[in-house]
Amino acid sequence: MICFKTKDMLRAVIIDDEVKSREAVTHMIDLFGEEKLVVVGYGSGVKSGIETINELNPDLVFLDIKMSDGTGFDLLKSFKKINFDVIFITAYDEFAIKAFKYSAIDYILKPIDPEKFTEAVERVDKHREKSDLDFQLKVLMNNMNQPASAKEEKKMVLKTSNNVYVVKVKDIIRCESDRNYTRFYVKGEPSIFVSKSLKVFVDLLEEFAFFRVHQSHLINLNCAKQYVKDECICIMDDDSKIPVSTRKREILIKKFEEL
């Protein structure tokens, strides 16, 4: 297929061993219009996918995780440098999905949801000049190779407008909401300002002894030094004093007792 690229158009290839999945992604792409996103080729597995990418040099690859001749990770490992963005297509379990979230890598669940598909593509389009996929994939593979119980080694990618940080979850002291943004306070790092709401991280970090003590504050209970009942504040390892809302006080005390 010959496609002449306009300035803002994303050229995409779809690599999936299921015909129906390739057709579903193609249909979603068609909804964008050719001036925004266009399919330039397909692959039905790891081998054909590598050949397609090398031949067409796409901007974006929609990549299935598990295929008949290997995995999407096998395909990516064959490239010394990844010069394209990737949106994974997966039917993986909850543990694997969380690994994607910790790595800040886009994915689409099967069956494909149109709204989630659109959001993933728009994120790629917004940040394509600052791709850090090599960096993020290392974190993803580290997390996926760790057993679900190995929480001490879990890592997380935090992306700001200028930098990408990889931090251990256990080193996150607290998170503070700033409207639709979140500021992270991490041991040994300056504060990190991320363009995602606090709720995103509440859902992601709750299994690691994080607790939302206030509408604007999520704390790592393992990094709390003292709870001052009279003042309704929690003093953290960085000596910050975090307010605790009235309805969270009793729950917080129980959480501390469970540690």
C-alpha positions as protocol buffer text, in pm:
chain_id: "A"
residue {
  index: 1
  type: MET
  ca { x: 0 y: 0 z: 0 }
}
residue {
  index: 2
  type: ILE
  ca { x: 137 y: 344 z: -93 }
}
residue {
  index: 3
  type: CYS
  ca { x: 54 y: 630 z: 138 }
}
residue {
  index: 4
  type: PHE
  ca { x: 181 y: 986 z: 110 }
}
residue {
  index: 5
  type: LYS
  ca { x: 210 y: 1127 z: 458 }
}
residue {
  index: 6
  type: THR
  ca { x: 76 y: 1468 z: 555 }
}
residue {
  index: 7
  type: LYS
  ca { x: 238 y: 1663 z: 836 }
}
residue {
  index: 8
  type: ASP
  ca { x: 9 y: 1553 z: 1118 }
}
residue {
  index: 9
  type: MET
  ca { x: -91 y: 1207 z: 995 }
}
residue {
  index: 10
  type: LEU
  ca { x: 6 y: 893 z: 1184 }
}
residue {
  index: 11
  type: ARG
  ca { x: 96 y: 592 z: 966 }
}
residue {
  index: 12
  type: ALA
  ca { x: 0 y: 272 z: 1147 }
}
residue {
  index: 13
  type: VAL
  ca { x: 52 y: -102 z: 1109 }
}
residue {
  index: 14
  type: ILE
  ca { x: -153 y: -366 z: 1286 }
}
residue {
  index: 15
  type: ILE
  ca { x: 15 y: -686 z: 1405 }
}
residue {
  index: 16
  type: ASP
  ca { x: -221 y: -950 z: 1535 }
}
residue {
  index: 17
  type: ASP
  ca { x: -267 y: -1318 z: 1450 }
}
residue {
  index: 18
  type: GLU
  ca { x: -647 y: -1292 z: 1470 }
}
residue {
  index: 19
  type: VAL
  ca { x: -818 y: -1169 z: 1155 }
}
residue {
  index: 20
  type: LYS
  ca { x: -1115 y: -1035 z: 1350 }
}
residue {
  index: 21
  type: SER
  ca { x: -890 y: -830 z: 1575 }
}
residue {
  index: 22
  type: ARG
  ca { x: -709 y: -678 z: 1279 }
}
residue {
  index: 23
  type: GLU
  ca { x: -1045 y: -592 z: 1123 }
}
residue {
  index: 24
  type: ALA
  ca { x: -1171 y: -438 z: 1450 }
}
residue {
  index: 25
  type: VAL
  ca { x: -866 y: -212 z: 1483 }
}
residue {
  index: 26
  type: THR
  ca { x: -891 y: -116 z: 1116 }
}
residue {
  index: 27
  type: HIS
  ca { x: -1254 y: -17 z: 1164 }
}
residue {
  index: 28
  type: MET
  ca { x: -1160 y: 202 z: 1464 }
}
residue {
  index: 29
  type: ILE
  ca { x: -884 y: 368 z: 1264 }
}
residue {
  index: 30
  type: ASP
  ca { x: -1120 y: 441 z: 975 }
}
residue {
  index: 31
  type: LEU
  ca { x: -1332 y: 649 z: 1213 }
}
residue {
  index: 32
  type: PHE
  ca { x: -1044 y: 894 z: 1258 }
}
residue {
  index: 33
  type: GLY
  ca { x: -1023 y: 988 z: 891 }
}
residue {
  index: 34
  type: GLU
  ca { x: -715 y: 951 z: 671 }
}
residue {
  index: 35
  type: GLU
  ca { x: -584 y: 1299 z: 747 }
}
residue {
  index: 36
  type: LYS
  ca { x: -526 y: 1188 z: 1109 }
}
residue {
  index: 37
  type: LEU
  ca { x: -452 y: 815 z: 1110 }
}
residue {
  index: 38
  type: VAL
  ca { x: -415 y: 560 z: 830 }
}
residue {
  index: 39
  type: VAL
  ca { x: -331 y: 189 z: 812 }
}
residue {
  index: 40
  type: VAL
  ca { x: -36 y: 123 z: 583 }
}
residue {
  index: 41
  type: GLY
  ca { x: 21 y: -247 z: 654 }
}
residue {
  index: 42
  type: TYR
  ca { x: -50 y: -562 z: 854 }
}
residue {
  index: 43
  type: GLY
  ca { x: 135 y: -847 z: 1020 }
}
residue {
  index: 44
  type: SER
  ca { x: -8 y: -1179 z: 1135 }
}
residue {
  index: 45
  type: GLY
  ca { x: 270 y: -1268 z: 1376 }
}
residue {
  index: 46
  type: VAL
  ca { x: 616 y: -1184 z: 1506 }
}
residue {
  index: 47
  type: LYS
  ca { x: 808 y: -1270 z: 1187 }
}
residue {
  index: 48
  type: SER
  ca { x: 571 y: -1097 z: 945 }
}
residue {
  index: 49
  type: GLY
  ca { x: 535 y: -806 z: 1186 }
}
residue {
  index: 50
  type: ILE
  ca { x: 910 y: -742 z: 1190 }
}
residue {
  index: 51
  type: GLU
  ca { x: 919 y: -753 z: 810 }
}
residue {
  index: 52
  type: THR
  ca { x: 624 y: -512 z: 785 }
}
residue {
  index: 53
  type: ILE
  ca { x: 778 y: -261 z: 1027 }
}
residue {
  index: 54
  type: ASN
  ca { x: 1117 y: -271 z: 854 }
}
residue {
  index: 55
  type: GLU
  ca { x: 955 y: -223 z: 514 }
}
residue {
  index: 56
  type: LEU
  ca { x: 706 y: 52 z: 600 }
}
residue {
  index: 57
  type: ASN
  ca { x: 871 y: 241 z: 889 }
}
residue {
  index: 58
  type: PRO
  ca { x: 539 y: 327 z: 1062 }
}
residue {
  index: 59
  type: ASP
  ca { x: 477 y: 594 z: 1324 }
}
residue {
  index: 60
  type: LEU
  ca { x: 252 y: 369 z: 1531 }
}
residue {
  index: 61
  type: VAL
  ca { x: 221 y: -8 z: 1578 }
}
residue {
  index: 62
  type: PHE
  ca { x: -90 y: -175 z: 1719 }
}
residue {
  index: 63
  type: LEU
  ca { x: 67 y: -488 z: 1865 }
}
residue {
  index: 64
  type: ASP
  ca { x: -93 y: -803 z: 2000 }
}
residue {
  index: 65
  type: ILE
  ca { x: 74 y: -954 z: 2306 }
}
residue {
  index: 66
  type: LYS
  ca { x: 33 y: -1324 z: 2241 }
}
residue {
  index: 67
  type: MET
  ca { x: 62 y: -1460 z: 1886 }
}
residue {
  index: 68
  type: SER
  ca { x: 111 y: -1802 z: 1732 }
}
residue {
  index: 69
  type: ASP
  ca { x: 486 y: -1759 z: 1671 }
}
residue {
  index: 70
  type: GLY
  ca { x: 577 y: -1561 z: 1982 }
}
residue {
  index: 71
  type: THR
  ca { x: 486 y: -1246 z: 2172 }
}
residue {
  index: 72
  type: GLY
  ca { x: 478 y: -876 z: 2100 }
}
residue {
  index: 73
  type: PHE
  ca { x: 776 y: -845 z: 2334 }
}
residue {
  index: 74
  type: ASP
  ca { x: 974 y: -1086 z: 2115 }
}
residue {
  index: 75
  type: LEU
  ca { x: 902 y: -858 z: 1821 }
}
residue {
  index: 76
  type: LEU
  ca { x: 1017 y: -546 z: 2003 }
}
residue {
  index: 77
  type: LYS
  ca { x: 1338 y: -713 z: 2125 }
}
residue {
  index: 78
  type: SER
  ca { x: 1442 y: -764 z: 1762 }
}
residue {
  index: 79
  type: PHE
  ca { x: 1486 y: -388 z: 1715 }
}
residue {
  index: 80
  type: LYS
  ca { x: 1804 y: -226 z: 1845 }
}
residue {
  index: 81
  type: LYS
  ca { x: 1618 y: 105 z: 1859 }
}
residue {
  index: 82
  type: ILE
  ca { x: 1242 y: 148 z: 1853 }
}
residue {
  index: 83
  type: ASN
  ca { x: 1157 y: 439 z: 1624 }
}
residue {
  index: 84
  type: PHE
  ca { x: 782 y: 402 z: 1650 }
}
residue {
  index: 85
  type: ASP
  ca { x: 512 y: 426 z: 1913 }
}
residue {
  index: 86
  type: VAL
  ca { x: 327 y: 117 z: 2033 }
}
residue {
  index: 87
  type: ILE
  ca { x: -24 y: 55 z: 2157 }
}
residue {
  index: 88
  type: PHE
  ca { x: -55 y: -299 z: 2288 }
}
residue {
  index: 89
  type: ILE
  ca { x: -367 y: -505 z: 2222 }
}
residue {
  index: 90
  type: THR
  ca { x: -426 y: -751 z: 2502 }
}
residue {
  index: 91
  type: ALA
  ca { x: -666 y: -988 z: 2668 }
}
residue {
  index: 92
  type: TYR
  ca { x: -428 y: -1037 z: 2961 }
}
residue {
  index: 93
  type: ASP
  ca { x: -526 y: -1070 z: 3326 }
}
residue {
  index: 94
  type: GLU
  ca { x: -544 y: -797 z: 3590 }
}
residue {
  index: 95
  type: PHE
  ca { x: -183 y: -842 z: 3703 }
}
residue {
  index: 96
  type: ALA
  ca { x: -52 y: -780 z: 3349 }
}
residue {
  index: 97
  type: ILE
  ca { x: -282 y: -483 z: 3299 }
}
residue {
  index: 98
  type: LYS
  ca { x: -144 y: -320 z: 3613 }
}
residue {
  index: 99
  type: ALA
  ca { x: 208 y: -376 z: 3479 }
}
residue {
  index: 100
  type: PHE
  ca { x: 112 y: -166 z: 3176 }
}
residue {
  index: 101
  type: LYS
  ca { x: -26 y: 107 z: 3399 }
}
residue {
  index: 102
  type: TYR
  ca { x: 284 y: 119 z: 3618 }
}
residue {
  index: 103
  type: SER
  ca { x: 491 y: 157 z: 3300 }
}
residue {
  index: 104
  type: ALA
  ca { x: 269 y: 432 z: 3155 }
}
residue {
  index: 105
  type: ILE
  ca { x: 241 y: 233 z: 2831 }
}
residue {
  index: 106
  type: ASP
  ca { x: -81 y: 242 z: 2633 }
}
residue {
  index: 107
  type: TYR
  ca { x: -285 y: -71 z: 2582 }
}
residue {
  index: 108
  type: ILE
  ca { x: -627 y: -166 z: 2450 }
}
residue {
  index: 109
  type: LEU
  ca { x: -828 y: -451 z: 2595 }
}
residue {
  index: 110
  type: LYS
  ca { x: -1009 y: -704 z: 2379 }
}
residue {
  index: 111
  type: PRO
  ca { x: -1289 y: -663 z: 2287 }
}
residue {
  index: 112
  type: ILE
  ca { x: -1195 y: -312 z: 2181 }
}
residue {
  index: 113
  type: ASP
  ca { x: -1381 y: -20 z: 2336 }
}
residue {
  index: 114
  type: PRO
  ca { x: -1409 y: 278 z: 2092 }
}
residue {
  index: 115
  type: GLU
  ca { x: -1365 y: 540 z: 2364 }
}
residue {
  index: 116
  type: LYS
  ca { x: -1054 y: 375 z: 2512 }
}
residue {
  index: 117
  type: PHE
  ca { x: -914 y: 331 z: 2161 }
}
residue {
  index: 118
  type: THR
  ca { x: -958 y: 701 z: 2086 }
}
residue {
  index: 119
  type: GLU
  ca { x: -798 y: 805 z: 2415 }
}
residue {
  index: 120
  type: ALA
  ca { x: -493 y: 584 z: 2352 }
}
residue {
  index: 121
  type: VAL
  ca { x: -438 y: 717 z: 2000 }
}
residue {
  index: 122
  type: GLU
  ca { x: -478 y: 1078 z: 2112 }
}
residue {
  index: 123
  type: ARG
  ca { x: -217 y: 1028 z: 2385 }
}
residue {
  index: 124
  type: VAL
  ca { x: 28 y: 891 z: 2130 }
}
residue {
  index: 125
  type: ASP
  ca { x: -43 y: 1179 z: 1895 }
}
residue {
  index: 126
  type: LYS
  ca { x: 10 y: 1432 z: 2172 }
}
residue {
  index: 127
  type: HIS
  ca { x: 342 y: 1292 z: 2292 }
}
residue {
  index: 128
  type: ARG
  ca { x: 491 y: 1136 z: 1979 }
}
residue {
  index: 129
  type: GLU
  ca { x: 777 y: 1387 z: 1963 }
}
residue {
  index: 130
  type: LYS
  ca { x: 887 y: 1274 z: 2311 }
}
residue {
  index: 131
  type: SER
  ca { x: 872 y: 898 z: 2284 }
}
residue {
  index: 132
  type: ASP
  ca { x: 1043 y: 714 z: 2571 }
}
residue {
  index: 133
  type: LEU
  ca { x: 928 y: 366 z: 2477 }
}
residue {
  index: 134
  type: ASP
  ca { x: 1266 y: 193 z: 2523 }
}
residue {
  index: 135
  type: PHE
  ca { x: 1281 y: 327 z: 2877 }
}
residue {
  index: 136
  type: GLN
  ca { x: 922 y: 233 z: 2958 }
}
residue {
  index: 137
  type: LEU
  ca { x: 950 y: -116 z: 2812 }
}
residue {
  index: 138
  type: LYS
  ca { x: 1233 y: -197 z: 3051 }
}
residue {
  index: 139
  type: VAL
  ca { x: 1008 y: -110 z: 3344 }
}
residue {
  index: 140
  type: LEU
  ca { x: 720 y: -307 z: 3192 }
}
residue {
  index: 141
  type: MET
  ca { x: 932 y: -620 z: 3146 }
}
residue {
  index: 142
  type: ASN
  ca { x: 1074 y: -587 z: 3497 }
}
residue {
  index: 143
  type: ASN
  ca { x: 726 y: -568 z: 3648 }
}
residue {
  index: 144
  type: MET
  ca { x: 583 y: -849 z: 3438 }
}
residue {
  index: 145
  type: ASN
  ca { x: 874 y: -1078 z: 3528 }
}
residue {
  index: 146
  type: GLN
  ca { x: 820 y: -1014 z: 3898 }
}
residue {
  index: 147
  type: PRO
  ca { x: 566 y: -1233 z: 4080 }
}
residue {
  index: 148
  type: ALA
  ca { x: 258 y: -1048 z: 4200 }
}
residue {
  index: 149
  type: SER
  ca { x: 381 y: -1090 z: 4558 }
}
residue {
  index: 150
  type: ALA
  ca { x: 715 y: -912 z: 4496 }
}
residue {
  index: 151
  type: LYS
  ca { x: 585 y: -569 z: 4589 }
}
residue {
  index: 152
  type: GLU
  ca { x: 920 y: -445 z: 4718 }
}
residue {
  index: 153
  type: GLU
  ca { x: 1062 y: -452 z: 4365 }
}
residue {
  index: 154
  type: LYS
  ca { x: 769 y: -297 z: 4183 }
}
residue {
  index: 155
  type: LYS
  ca { x: 862 y: 7 z: 3977 }
}
residue {
  index: 156
  type: MET
  ca { x: 655 y: 284 z: 3827 }
}
residue {
  index: 157
  type: VAL
  ca { x: 705 y: 530 z: 3540 }
}
residue {
  index: 158
  type: LEU
  ca { x: 612 y: 892 z: 3611 }
}
residue {
  index: 159
  type: LYS
  ca { x: 605 y: 1115 z: 3303 }
}
residue {
  index: 160
  type: THR
  ca { x: 622 y: 1493 z: 3326 }
}
residue {
  index: 161
  type: SER
  ca { x: 622 y: 1744 z: 3041 }
}
residue {
  index: 162
  type: ASN
  ca { x: 1002 y: 1733 z: 3027 }
}
residue {
  index: 163
  type: ASN
  ca { x: 1122 y: 1413 z: 3193 }
}
residue {
  index: 164
  type: VAL
  ca { x: 1051 y: 1048 z: 3259 }
}
residue {
  index: 165
  type: TYR
  ca { x: 1120 y: 911 z: 3606 }
}
residue {
  index: 166
  type: VAL
  ca { x: 1139 y: 547 z: 3714 }
}
residue {
  index: 167
  type: VAL
  ca { x: 1072 y: 512 z: 4086 }
}
residue {
  index: 168
  type: LYS
  ca { x: 1021 y: 223 z: 4322 }
}
residue {
  index: 169
  type: VAL
  ca { x: 666 y: 225 z: 4454 }
}
residue {
  index: 170
  type: LYS
  ca { x: 793 y: 177 z: 4811 }
}
residue {
  index: 171
  type: ASP
  ca { x: 989 y: 504 z: 4779 }
}
residue {
  index: 172
  type: ILE
  ca { x: 679 y: 713 z: 4706 }
}
residue {
  index: 173
  type: ILE
  ca { x: 605 y: 899 z: 5030 }
}
residue {
  index: 174
  type: ARG
  ca { x: 284 y: 1069 z: 4925 }
}
residue {
  index: 175
  type: CYS
  ca { x: 83 y: 1214 z: 4637 }
}
residue {
  index: 176
  type: GLU
  ca { x: -99 y: 1546 z: 4635 }
}
residue {
  index: 177
  type: SER
  ca { x: -381 y: 1650 z: 4405 }
}
residue {
  index: 178
  type: ASP
  ca { x: -363 y: 1973 z: 4207 }
}
residue {
  index: 179
  type: ARG
  ca { x: -687 y: 1982 z: 4010 }
}
residue {
  index: 180
  type: ASN
  ca { x: -638 y: 1735 z: 3722 }
}
residue {
  index: 181
  type: TYR
  ca { x: -270 y: 1690 z: 3806 }
}
residue {
  index: 182
  type: THR
  ca { x: -83 y: 1500 z: 4077 }
}
residue {
  index: 183
  type: ARG
  ca { x: 241 y: 1592 z: 4253 }
}
residue {
  index: 184
  type: PHE
  ca { x: 452 y: 1298 z: 4374 }
}
residue {
  index: 185
  type: TYR
  ca { x: 690 y: 1321 z: 4668 }
}
residue {
  index: 186
  type: VAL
  ca { x: 954 y: 1048 z: 4638 }
}
residue {
  index: 187
  type: LYS
  ca { x: 1254 y: 967 z: 4858 }
}
residue {
  index: 188
  type: GLY
  ca { x: 1569 y: 1122 z: 4715 }
}
residue {
  index: 189
  type: GLU
  ca { x: 1391 y: 1305 z: 4430 }
}
residue {
  index: 190
  type: PRO
  ca { x: 1247 y: 1652 z: 4376 }
}
residue {
  index: 191
  type: SER
  ca { x: 868 y: 1659 z: 4359 }
}
residue {
  index: 192
  type: ILE
  ca { x: 734 y: 1514 z: 4033 }
}
residue {
  index: 193
  type: PHE
  ca { x: 434 y: 1679 z: 3865 }
}
residue {
  index: 194
  type: VAL
  ca { x: 224 y: 1438 z: 3655 }
}
residue {
  index: 195
  type: SER
  ca { x: -67 y: 1526 z: 3426 }
}
residue {
  index: 196
  type: LYS
  ca { x: -308 y: 1267 z: 3566 }
}
residue {
  index: 197
  type: SER
  ca { x: -565 y: 1299 z: 3840 }
}
residue {
  index: 198
  type: LEU
  ca { x: -508 y: 1164 z: 4189 }
}
residue {
  index: 199
  type: LYS
  ca { x: -788 y: 911 z: 4144 }
}
residue {
  index: 200
  type: VAL
  ca { x: -584 y: 727 z: 3880 }
}
residue {
  index: 201
  type: PHE
  ca { x: -311 y: 664 z: 4136 }
}
residue {
  index: 202
  type: VAL
  ca { x: -547 y: 585 z: 4422 }
}
residue {
  index: 203
  type: ASP
  ca { x: -678 y: 288 z: 4223 }
}
residue {
  index: 204
  type: LEU
  ca { x: -328 y: 183 z: 4117 }
}
residue {
  index: 205
  type: LEU
  ca { x: -151 y: 211 z: 4453 }
}
residue {
  index: 206
  type: GLU
  ca { x: -411 y: 95 z: 4703 }
}
residue {
  index: 207
  type: GLU
  ca { x: -263 y: -258 z: 4715 }
}
residue {
  index: 208
  type: PHE
  ca { x: 72 y: -111 z: 4827 }
}
residue {
  index: 209
  type: ALA
  ca { x: -53 y: 28 z: 5161 }
}
residue {
  index: 210
  type: PHE
  ca { x: -144 y: 367 z: 5018 }
}
residue {
  index: 211
  type: PHE
  ca { x: -450 y: 535 z: 5165 }
}
residue {
  index: 212
  type: ARG
  ca { x: -639 y: 847 z: 5062 }
}
residue {
  index: 213
  type: VAL
  ca { x: -662 y: 1036 z: 5389 }
}
residue {
  index: 214
  type: HIS
  ca { x: -808 y: 1349 z: 5234 }
}
residue {
  index: 215
  type: GLN
  ca { x: -964 y: 1450 z: 4904 }
}
residue {
  index: 216
  type: SER
  ca { x: -630 y: 1600 z: 4801 }
}
residue {
  index: 217
  type: HIS
  ca { x: -385 y: 1360 z: 4968 }
}
residue {
  index: 218
  type: LEU
  ca { x: -280 y: 998 z: 4916 }
}
residue {
  index: 219
  type: ILE
  ca { x: -16 y: 872 z: 5159 }
}
residue {
  index: 220
  type: ASN
  ca { x: 211 y: 569 z: 5184 }
}
residue {
  index: 221
  type: LEU
  ca { x: 124 y: 430 z: 5526 }
}
residue {
  index: 222
  type: ASN
  ca { x: 471 y: 276 z: 5551 }
}
residue {
  index: 223
  type: CYS
  ca { x: 618 y: 627 z: 5526 }
}
residue {
  index: 224
  type: ALA
  ca { x: 405 y: 775 z: 5805 }
}
residue {
  index: 225
  type: LYS
  ca { x: 592 y: 861 z: 6125 }
}
residue {
  index: 226
  type: GLN
  ca { x: 308 y: 980 z: 6344 }
}
residue {
  index: 227
  type: TYR
  ca { x: -65 y: 1042 z: 6352 }
}
residue {
  index: 228
  type: VAL
  ca { x: -152 y: 1339 z: 6572 }
}
residue {
  index: 229
  type: LYS
  ca { x: -513 y: 1286 z: 6679 }
}
residue {
  index: 230
  type: ASP
  ca { x: -571 y: 1628 z: 6834 }
}
residue {
  index: 231
  type: GLU
  ca { x: -462 y: 1806 z: 6517 }
}
residue {
  index: 232
  type: CYS
  ca { x: -594 y: 1544 z: 6274 }
}
residue {
  index: 233
  type: ILE
  ca { x: -269 y: 1534 z: 6079 }
}
residue {
  index: 234
  type: CYS
  ca { x: -32 y: 1264 z: 5967 }
}
residue {
  index: 235
  type: ILE
  ca { x: 341 y: 1342 z: 5982 }
}
residue {
  index: 236
  type: MET
  ca { x: 535 y: 1174 z: 5703 }
}
residue {
  index: 237
  type: ASP
  ca { x: 900 y: 1072 z: 5658 }
}
residue {
  index: 238
  type: ASP
  ca { x: 967 y: 1398 z: 5473 }
}
residue {
  index: 239
  type: ASP
  ca { x: 826 y: 1586 z: 5777 }
}
residue {
  index: 240
  type: SER
  ca { x: 523 y: 1704 z: 5581 }
}
residue {
  index: 241
  type: LYS
  ca { x: 201 y: 1739 z: 5778 }
}
residue {
  index: 242
  type: ILE
  ca { x: -93 y: 1592 z: 5590 }
}
residue {
  index: 243
  type: PRO
  ca { x: -452 y: 1670 z: 5695 }
}
residue {
  index: 244
  type: VAL
  ca { x: -682 y: 1377 z: 5760 }
}
residue {
  index: 245
  type: SER
  ca { x: -1050 y: 1424 z: 5684 }
}
residue {
  index: 246
  type: THR
  ca { x: -1307 y: 1356 z: 5956 }
}
residue {
  index: 247
  type: ARG
  ca { x: -1457 y: 1052 z: 5788 }
}
residue {
  index: 248
  type: LYS
  ca { x: -1116 y: 893 z: 5730 }
}
residue {
  index: 249
  type: ARG
  ca { x: -979 y: 913 z: 6085 }
}
residue {
  index: 250
  type: GLU
  ca { x: -1110 y: 586 z: 6223 }
}
residue {
  index: 251
  type: ILE
  ca { x: -1030 y: 402 z: 5901 }
}
residue {
  index: 252
  type: LEU
  ca { x: -674 y: 536 z: 5911 }
}
residue {
  index: 253
  type: ILE
  ca { x: -620 y: 408 z: 6265 }
}
residue {
  index: 254
  type: LYS
  ca { x: -741 y: 63 z: 6158 }
}
residue {
  index: 255
  type: LYS
  ca { x: -509 y: 72 z: 5858 }
}
residue {
  index: 256
  type: PHE
  ca { x: -213 y: 143 z: 6086 }
}
residue {
  index: 257
  type: GLU
  ca { x: -311 y: -148 z: 6310 }
}
residue {
  index: 258
  type: GLU
  ca { x: -313 y: -381 z: 6009 }
}
residue {
  index: 259
  type: LEU
  ca { x: 42 y: -294 z: 5901 }
}
